Amino acid sequence: MNNIKNMLLVTMTVGALLLVGCASIDGGYGQPASNDVASDVLTERKILSAISDDPGLESSLIGVSCIDGVVTLRGQVGSQIERQLAEKIAKGVSGVTAVNNLITF
């Protein structure tokens, strides 16, 4: 089960990096849309790690993206309690200014 979690974490991190990379160009001028893309990526990694380590979210599939400290959670969990737990974990990470919880169950 830990191998699956690690693979999922790596896959989600790579996906998040691709999304951040694609979203980091503003108006074609090569200027970052985010004030600090590296900080946002680090925030995403911290949240993914915390979600992966939480036994209450063991069977969940959650994606995380962060732009300027605003986190969006997507995916599917087994219950409303798991949905709320994921949001609570995200809000507890330093650098997070807001959480958009789009997780379904």
C-alpha positions as CSV (number, residue, x, y, z in Angstrom):
1,M,0.0,0.0,0.0
2,N,2.9,2.4,0.7
3,N,4.3,1.8,-2.8
4,I,0.9,2.8,-4.2
5,K,0.8,5.9,-2.0
6,N,4.4,6.9,-3.0
7,M,3.6,6.4,-6.7
8,L,0.4,8.5,-6.3
9,L,2.4,11.2,-4.5
10,V,5.0,11.3,-7.3
11,T,2.4,11.3,-10.0
12,M,0.4,14.1,-8.4
13,T,3.6,16.2,-7.8
14,V,4.7,15.8,-11.4
15,G,1.2,16.8,-12.5
16,A,1.2,19.8,-10.2
17,L,4.6,20.8,-11.6
18,L,3.3,20.6,-15.1
19,L,0.2,22.6,-14.2
20,V,2.2,25.3,-12.5
21,G,4.6,25.4,-15.4
22,C,1.8,25.8,-17.8
23,A,0.1,28.4,-15.7
24,S,3.2,30.4,-15.0
25,I,3.2,32.4,-18.2
26,D,1.2,35.5,-18.2
27,G,0.1,37.1,-21.5
28,G,3.0,35.5,-23.4
29,Y,5.6,37.9,-22.1
30,G,7.3,35.2,-20.0
31,Q,6.5,36.8,-16.7
32,P,5.4,34.5,-13.9
33,A,1.7,34.8,-13.1
34,S,2.5,33.6,-9.6
35,N,4.6,35.8,-7.3
36,D,6.6,32.8,-6.1
37,V,6.1,29.6,-8.1
38,A,8.7,27.7,-6.1
39,S,6.9,28.5,-2.9
40,D,3.6,27.3,-4.4
41,V,5.2,24.1,-5.5
42,L,6.7,23.5,-2.0
43,T,3.3,24.2,-0.5
44,E,1.7,21.6,-2.8
45,R,4.3,19.0,-1.8
46,K,3.8,19.7,1.9
47,I,0.1,19.2,1.5
48,L,0.4,16.1,-0.6
49,S,2.8,14.6,1.9
50,A,0.6,15.4,4.9
51,I,-2.5,13.9,3.1
52,S,-0.5,10.8,2.1
53,D,0.7,10.3,5.7
54,D,-2.8,10.7,7.3
55,P,-4.4,7.3,8.0
56,G,-7.8,8.9,7.7
57,L,-7.2,9.5,4.0
58,E,-5.6,6.2,3.2
59,S,-7.9,5.3,0.3
60,S,-8.3,8.8,-1.1
61,L,-7.3,10.2,-4.5
62,I,-6.6,13.9,-4.0
63,G,-4.9,16.4,-6.3
64,V,-3.5,19.7,-5.0
65,S,-2.6,22.9,-6.9
66,C,-1.5,26.1,-5.4
67,I,-1.2,29.6,-6.9
68,D,-0.1,32.5,-4.8
69,G,-1.0,30.6,-1.6
70,V,-4.5,29.7,-2.8
71,V,-4.9,25.9,-2.7
72,T,-7.4,24.0,-4.8
73,L,-8.1,20.4,-3.8
74,R,-9.6,18.0,-6.4
75,G,-10.4,14.3,-6.4
76,Q,-12.5,11.8,-4.7
77,V,-12.8,10.5,-1.1
78,G,-15.1,8.1,0.6
79,S,-17.0,10.5,2.9
80,Q,-17.7,14.0,3.9
81,I,-15.5,13.5,6.9
82,E,-12.5,12.7,4.6
83,R,-13.3,15.7,2.5
84,Q,-13.2,18.0,5.6
85,L,-10.0,16.3,6.9
86,A,-8.2,17.0,3.6
87,E,-9.3,20.7,3.8
88,K,-8.2,20.9,7.4
89,I,-4.8,19.4,6.5
90,A,-4.3,21.9,3.6
91,K,-5.3,24.9,5.8
92,G,-2.7,23.8,8.4
93,V,0.2,24.1,6.0
94,S,2.2,27.3,6.2
95,G,1.9,29.6,3.2
96,V,-1.7,28.6,2.5
97,T,-4.0,31.7,2.4
98,A,-7.2,30.0,1.2
99,V,-8.5,26.6,0.2
100,N,-11.0,25.8,-2.6
101,N,-12.3,22.3,-1.8
102,L,-13.6,20.7,-4.9
103,I,-13.3,17.1,-3.6
104,T,-16.2,14.9,-4.2
105,F,-17.3,11.7,-2.4
